[in-house]
Amino acid sequence: MAKKMKLSYFDIRGLAEVTRLLFAAAKADYEDCRYNLSFGTPGDFSTIQREQFDAAKATGEFDAALGKVPLLEVDGIKVGQSKAIERYVSKQLGLMGSNDIEAFQIDSLALHIADVKDAYKAAKEAGKDDKEAAMKKWFEETLPEWLAKVEKSLPSAPGPWLVGNSISYADVVYYYFLRDPKGFFDDTEAAAKALATCSRLSAACEATFKHEGVAAWVSKRPEGSAPF
C-alpha cells in the first residue's frame, strides 16, 4: 500500500520546490499544503505576515521540524529538514538509483551543490562594493570552473542521466539549481550559459526539463505568494 505523504511549506518555491519536482518526476500523488505569505511593505522581509502558519505553529504542528517548514508527514509521522525530506522522498519514489552504490553517487552529487552555493555566497560578499563586476566574474569564470569539477566527478553512465539509466534525485536537483525557469539563480540566462560549458550536466538538465512529469508541473505550478 502506497504511503500517504503531506508536504507542508509556505506558498513559495524556496526549500520545498525540489521535493515537489521529485513528486512530479515520479508522477506520484501527495498533498501539497501551502501557507500564505504577504508583505506589509513589498520586498521588506521584516514586514512578512504569515497568519496561517503562525496559527498552526502555535498548536505544535511543526514541533518535529523545530517549529519550521518544510515538514513532511508520512502516514501520520512528521519529519523536518529539507534535505532529509528530499532524500527520503527520492528513495520512496525510486529516484535514488538501482543499487546502493548509485544511491551513494547520487547523494554525493547532490551535496556538491552546497559547495557551489557556499562559493557563490562568498563571491557576493567579496564583491558587495561592485556587485555587477562580481556577478560577471562569477557567471563567466567561477561557476563554469565549479561545474567543470562536478562534471569530472560524474560516474560513467550511458546518458542523458547523471547516474544510471533513469532520472534520479541528482538530475532533479541540478535541474532546479541551473536550468529551471525559476530556479536558484536570479540571472537564469547567465546560469544557462555556464551550464552549457559542461556537456553531461547540460544534457541531464535538458532531459529533466523535457521529462513529462517535470514539464507538466513546471507549466502548471502555482505562482506562489512571493517570487522565490
Secondary structure, 3 states (H helix, E strand, C coil): CCCCEEEEEECCCHHHHHHHHHHHHHCCCCEEEEECCEECCCCCHHHEECHHHHHHHHCCCCHHHCCCCCEEEECCEEEECHHHHHHHHHHHCCCCCCCHHHHHHHHHHHHHHHHHHHHHHHHHHHCCCCHHHHHHHHHHHHHHHHHHHHHHHCCCCCCCCCCCCCCCHHHHHHHHHHCCCCCCCCCHHHHHHHHCCCHHHHHHHHHHHHCHHHHHHHHHCCCCCCCC
